[in-house]
């Protein structure tokens, strides 16, 4: 379903809740080929399959929420934002998350050892920074210069490969474009040109050209994936994740259900690609366009659906059209003692899924 004319509150709630549903729907399929994922979990329509027909979110959603909280703590200046995000990443790792990327892990350990947020990153082009990019783009949709500065601060804190920053910037600019245009105003050509003008990497430019060419032909997501060699699924390499995510979102920018299903069914790093496309679709069409069954199927704490709705509303207070520069409600309280307990439950379920994969169907 395509929502019409969402307001800024709806869109900033949508960027968080869209990430959460895409993440949780893709999580059981993470690392599987599209063929095996379909044999184990079926095809359309996608349903929550992580915990007894319910869904839980992984690090993709958690990083989106950490970024939102850092933006609320420091809405005006990138150095303060970087410090705020760095402390939240330290706390996130201390709570023993079940899933953490290798580059992100090494970077946060460096933060704990006393490295500054400007010197903690490691050379990697993993897609971790793309988890944090949509909320930055959605909040700062009318200021591309600030988007670039905030993306630079967020990305280099964990990943220093220029390809990681270029990919994260592409996703942030896409979220900003979706917020400005709404579900009926997204222009694939204009967006791809805009990203191309603000990035220099030849590999990304070639990938953007392929996205544009295949969109013009009316190629399906599966055909696009085969053309780019993603036959076993979309990898966690940033410049594989970004074209797959942009293609699936731009194919149906106002239809959250269709775009999220398209990218998850490609297989591979399905929780991350699902989270990114869900965030882009949610930022474009708003939380009101997310299927009710997907939202009601989320069972998580303390970052619950209701908590993320409140977080999105706070973002709108700080970054809405009528905001006062530098003013805002600040970060949203979170019952942090529950996080390690939740993480232990998540780890137990994730291990059960790992053992399940040892059994047929193969």
C-alpha positions as CSV (number, residue, x, y, z in Angstrom):
1,X,0.0,0.0,0.0
2,X,1.3,3.5,-0.9
3,X,0.7,6.1,1.7
4,X,-0.1,9.7,0.7
5,X,1.5,12.9,2.1
6,X,3.0,11.6,5.3
7,X,4.0,14.4,7.8
8,X,7.5,14.7,9.3
9,X,6.5,12.9,12.5
10,X,5.2,9.9,10.4
11,X,8.4,9.9,8.3
12,X,10.8,10.0,11.2
13,X,8.9,7.3,13.0
14,X,8.9,5.4,9.7
15,X,12.7,5.5,9.3
16,X,13.1,3.7,12.6
17,X,10.2,1.3,12.4
18,X,10.9,0.5,8.8
19,X,14.5,-0.4,9.7
20,X,13.2,-2.6,12.6
21,X,10.7,-4.6,10.5
22,X,13.1,-5.1,7.6
23,X,15.8,-6.1,10.0
24,X,13.6,-8.6,11.9
25,X,12.1,-10.1,8.8
26,X,15.5,-10.6,7.2
27,X,17.2,-11.9,10.3
28,X,16.3,-15.6,10.1
29,X,17.5,-15.6,6.5
30,X,20.9,-13.9,7.1
31,X,23.7,-15.6,5.2
32,X,21.4,-17.9,3.3
33,X,21.2,-18.1,-0.5
34,X,17.8,-17.0,-1.9
35,X,17.1,-20.6,-2.9
36,X,17.7,-22.1,0.6
37,X,16.0,-19.3,2.4
38,X,12.9,-19.9,0.3
39,X,13.0,-23.6,1.1
40,X,13.4,-23.0,4.8
41,X,11.1,-20.0,5.3
42,X,9.0,-19.7,2.2
43,X,8.5,-16.7,-0.2
44,X,5.9,-14.0,-0.3
45,X,4.2,-12.8,1.8
46,X,7.1,-12.5,4.4
47,X,6.2,-13.1,8.0
48,X,8.2,-12.9,11.2
49,X,10.0,-16.2,11.8
50,X,12.7,-15.5,14.4
51,X,10.9,-16.4,17.7
52,X,7.7,-18.5,17.5
53,X,6.2,-16.4,14.7
54,X,7.5,-13.1,16.3
55,X,10.4,-10.8,15.3
56,X,13.3,-9.3,17.1
57,X,15.7,-6.7,15.8
58,X,19.5,-7.0,15.5
59,X,22.4,-4.5,15.5
60,X,21.1,-2.8,12.4
61,X,18.1,-1.4,14.2
62,X,20.1,-0.8,17.4
63,X,22.6,1.4,15.5
64,X,19.8,3.4,13.9
65,X,18.4,4.1,17.4
66,X,21.9,4.9,18.8
67,X,22.3,7.4,15.9
68,X,18.9,8.9,16.6
69,X,19.8,9.4,20.3
70,X,23.1,10.9,19.4
71,X,21.4,13.4,17.0
72,X,19.0,14.3,19.8
73,X,21.9,14.8,22.2
74,X,23.9,17.0,19.7
75,X,21.6,18.2,16.9
76,X,23.8,21.1,15.8
77,X,27.4,20.2,15.5
78,X,29.3,17.1,14.2
79,X,32.0,16.9,16.8
80,X,29.5,16.8,19.6
81,X,27.5,14.3,17.7
82,X,30.6,12.1,17.2
83,X,31.3,12.2,20.9
84,X,27.7,11.4,21.7
85,X,27.6,8.5,19.3
86,X,30.9,7.2,20.5
87,X,29.7,6.9,24.1
88,X,26.5,5.1,23.0
89,X,28.6,2.7,20.9
90,X,30.8,2.0,23.9
91,X,27.7,1.3,26.0
92,X,26.1,-0.9,23.3
93,X,29.2,-3.2,23.2
94,X,29.3,-3.3,27.0
95,X,25.8,-4.8,27.0
96,X,27.2,-7.8,25.1
97,X,25.2,-7.7,21.8
98,X,24.8,-11.1,20.1
99,X,25.8,-9.7,16.7
100,X,28.6,-7.2,15.9
101,X,30.6,-6.7,12.8
102,X,34.3,-7.3,12.9
103,X,35.3,-3.8,11.9
104,X,32.7,-2.3,14.3
105,X,34.0,-4.5,17.2
106,X,37.6,-3.4,16.7
107,X,36.6,0.2,16.4
108,X,34.6,0.2,19.6
109,X,37.4,-1.6,21.5
110,X,39.7,1.3,20.4
111,X,37.1,3.8,21.7
112,X,37.2,2.0,25.1
113,X,41.0,2.1,25.0
114,X,40.9,5.9,24.8
115,X,41.1,6.6,21.1
116,X,39.1,9.6,20.0
117,X,36.1,9.1,17.7
118,X,38.2,10.6,14.9
119,X,40.9,8.0,15.3
120,X,39.0,4.8,16.2
121,X,38.0,3.6,12.8
122,X,39.6,0.7,11.0
123,X,40.1,0.2,7.2
124,X,37.0,-1.6,6.1
125,X,34.3,-1.3,3.4
126,X,31.7,-3.2,5.3
127,X,28.1,-2.0,5.3
128,X,28.0,-1.1,9.0
129,X,27.8,2.7,8.5
130,X,24.8,2.2,6.2
131,X,22.8,1.1,9.2
132,X,23.3,4.6,10.7
133,X,22.9,6.6,7.5
134,X,19.1,6.7,6.9
135,X,18.2,8.4,10.1
136,X,20.9,11.1,9.5
137,X,19.6,11.7,6.0
138,X,15.9,11.8,7.1
139,X,16.6,14.2,10.0
140,X,18.8,16.6,7.9
141,X,16.9,16.2,4.7
142,X,17.1,19.9,3.7
143,X,20.8,20.4,4.4
144,X,23.1,18.3,2.3
145,X,26.3,19.9,3.7
146,X,25.4,18.8,7.2
147,X,24.4,15.4,6.0
148,X,27.9,15.0,4.5
149,X,29.6,16.2,7.7
150,X,27.5,13.9,10.0
151,X,28.0,10.9,7.7
152,X,31.7,11.5,7.7
153,X,31.7,11.6,11.5
154,X,29.6,8.5,11.9
155,X,31.4,6.5,9.3
156,X,35.0,7.2,10.1
157,X,34.4,6.3,13.7
158,X,34.2,2.7,12.7
159,X,35.2,2.4,8.9
160,X,37.9,4.4,7.2
161,X,37.8,2.9,3.7
162,X,36.5,5.7,1.5
163,X,34.0,3.3,-0.1
164,X,32.3,2.9,3.2
165,X,31.8,6.6,3.5
166,X,30.6,6.9,-0.1
167,X,28.1,4.2,0.3
168,X,26.7,5.6,3.6
169,X,26.4,9.0,2.0
170,X,24.5,7.5,-0.9
171,X,22.0,5.9,1.5
172,X,21.7,9.1,3.6
173,X,21.0,11.2,0.4
174,X,18.4,8.6,-0.6
175,X,16.6,9.0,2.7
176,X,16.7,12.8,2.4
177,X,15.3,12.6,-1.1
178,X,12.5,10.3,0.1
179,X,11.6,12.6,3.0
180,X,11.5,15.7,0.7
181,X,9.6,14.0,-2.1
182,X,7.2,11.7,-0.3
183,X,5.9,8.5,-1.8
184,X,4.8,10.2,-5.0
185,X,7.7,12.5,-5.5
186,X,10.8,10.2,-5.7
187,X,12.7,10.7,-8.9
188,X,15.3,7.9,-9.5
189,X,17.2,9.8,-12.2
190,X,17.5,13.0,-10.1
191,X,18.6,11.1,-7.0
192,X,21.2,9.0,-8.8
193,X,22.6,12.2,-10.5
194,X,22.7,13.9,-7.1
195,X,24.6,11.0,-5.5
196,X,27.0,10.8,-8.5
197,X,27.8,14.5,-8.1
198,X,28.6,14.2,-4.4
199,X,30.8,11.0,-4.7
200,X,34.0,10.4,-6.5
201,X,34.5,6.6,-6.4
202,X,34.4,5.0,-9.8
203,X,33.1,1.7,-8.5
204,X,30.1,3.4,-6.9
205,X,29.5,5.5,-10.0
206,X,29.4,2.3,-12.1
207,X,27.0,0.7,-9.7
208,X,24.7,3.7,-9.8
209,X,24.8,3.6,-13.6
210,X,23.7,-0.1,-13.5
211,X,20.9,0.8,-11.1
212,X,19.6,3.5,-13.4
213,X,19.9,1.3,-16.5
214,X,18.0,-1.6,-15.0
215,X,15.3,0.6,-13.5
216,X,14.8,2.1,-17.0
217,X,14.4,-1.4,-18.5
218,X,11.9,-2.5,-15.8
219,X,14.2,-5.3,-14.7
220,X,13.0,-7.3,-11.7
221,X,15.0,-7.4,-8.5
222,X,16.1,-11.0,-9.1
223,X,17.2,-10.2,-12.7
224,X,19.2,-7.2,-11.3
225,X,20.9,-9.4,-8.7
226,X,21.9,-11.9,-11.4
227,X,23.2,-9.2,-13.6
228,X,25.5,-7.9,-10.8
229,X,26.6,-11.4,-9.8
230,X,24.6,-11.7,-6.5
231,X,23.4,-15.2,-7.3
232,X,24.2,-16.4,-3.7
233,X,22.8,-13.3,-2.1
234,X,23.9,-9.7,-1.5
235,X,27.1,-9.6,0.5
236,X,28.0,-7.2,3.4
237,X,30.4,-5.3,1.2
238,X,29.2,-1.7,1.1
239,X,29.2,-1.4,-2.7
240,X,27.2,-4.6,-3.1
241,X,24.6,-3.5,-0.4
242,X,24.1,0.0,-1.7
243,X,23.1,-0.8,-5.3
244,X,20.8,-3.6,-4.2
245,X,19.1,-1.5,-1.6
246,X,18.7,1.5,-3.9
247,X,17.3,-0.6,-6.8
248,X,14.7,-2.4,-4.6
249,X,13.6,0.9,-3.0
250,X,13.5,2.9,-6.2
251,X,11.5,0.2,-7.9
252,X,8.6,0.9,-5.6
253,X,9.6,3.8,-3.3
254,X,6.2,4.3,-1.6
255,X,5.4,0.6,-1.1
256,X,7.1,-0.5,2.1
257,X,5.9,-4.1,1.8
258,X,7.0,-4.7,-1.8
259,X,10.4,-3.0,-1.5
260,X,11.4,-4.8,1.7
261,X,10.3,-8.2,0.4
262,X,12.2,-7.7,-2.8
263,X,15.5,-7.1,-1.1
264,X,15.1,-9.7,1.5
265,X,14.3,-12.4,-1.1
266,X,17.6,-11.7,-2.7
267,X,19.3,-13.5,0.2
268,X,22.7,-12.9,1.7
269,X,23.0,-10.2,4.3
270,X,19.2,-10.0,4.5
271,X,18.8,-8.4,7.8
272,X,21.0,-5.4,6.9
273,X,19.6,-5.0,3.4
274,X,16.1,-5.3,4.8
275,X,16.8,-2.7,7.5
276,X,18.2,-0.2,5.0
277,X,15.4,-0.6,2.5
278,X,12.8,-0.6,5.3
279,X,14.3,2.6,6.6
280,X,14.3,4.3,3.2
281,X,10.7,3.2,2.5
282,X,9.6,4.2,6.0
283,X,11.2,7.6,5.6
284,X,9.5,8.1,2.3
285,X,6.0,6.8,3.0
286,X,5.9,7.1,6.8
287,X,5.2,4.6,9.6
288,X,1.6,4.6,8.6
289,X,2.5,2.7,5.4
290,X,4.2,-0.2,7.2
291,X,2.0,-3.3,7.2
292,X,0.3,-3.6,10.6
293,X,1.1,-7.3,10.8
294,X,4.8,-6.6,10.6
295,X,4.6,-4.0,13.4
296,X,2.4,-6.1,15.6
297,X,4.8,-9.0,15.1
298,X,7.7,-7.2,16.6
299,X,8.4,-8.4,20.1
300,X,11.4,-6.6,21.5
301,X,12.5,-4.7,24.6
302,X,13.5,-2.2,25.8
303,X,13.6,-0.8,22.3
304,X,10.0,-1.7,21.6
305,X,7.8,-0.5,18.8
306,X,6.2,2.1,21.2
307,X,9.6,3.3,22.3
308,X,10.7,3.8,18.7
309,X,7.5,5.7,18.0
310,X,8.4,8.1,20.8
311,X,11.9,8.4,19.5
312,X,10.7,9.3,16.1
313,X,8.4,11.9,17.6
314,X,11.3,13.4,19.4
315,X,13.4,13.6,16.3
316,X,10.5,15.5,14.6
317,X,10.6,18.0,17.5
318,X,14.3,18.6,17.0
319,X,14.4,18.3,13.2
320,X,10.9,19.2,12.0
321,X,10.1,22.2,9.8
322,X,9.1,24.4,12.8
323,X,12.1,23.6,15.1
324,X,14.3,26.1,16.8
325,X,18.0,25.6,16.0
326,X,19.7,24.1,18.9
327,X,16.5,23.4,20.8
328,X,14.9,20.1,21.3
329,X,13.7,17.5,23.9
330,X,17.0,15.6,24.1
331,X,17.5,11.8,24.0
332,X,14.7,9.5,25.0
333,X,15.2,7.6,28.3
334,X,15.7,3.9,27.9
335,X,15.7,1.2,30.6
336,X,19.2,0.1,29.9
337,X,19.5,-2.6,32.7
338,X,17.1,-4.7,30.5
339,X,19.4,-4.7,27.5
340,X,21.9,-7.5,28.7
341,X,18.9,-9.7,29.6
342,X,17.4,-9.1,26.2
343,X,20.7,-9.8,24.5
344,X,21.1,-13.2,26.3
345,X,17.6,-14.2,25.0
346,X,18.5,-13.0,21.5
347,X,21.7,-15.0,21.6
348,X,19.9,-18.2,22.6
349,X,17.4,-17.8,19.8
350,X,20.1,-17.0,17.2
351,X,22.1,-20.1,18.3
352,X,19.0,-22.2,17.9
353,X,18.6,-20.9,14.3
354,X,22.3,-21.7,13.7
355,X,21.7,-25.3,14.8
356,X,18.5,-25.5,12.7
357,X,20.5,-24.7,9.6
358,X,22.5,-27.9,9.9
359,X,19.3,-29.8,9.1
360,X,17.4,-30.1,5.8
361,X,16.1,-28.7,3.6
362,X,19.4,-27.8,2.0
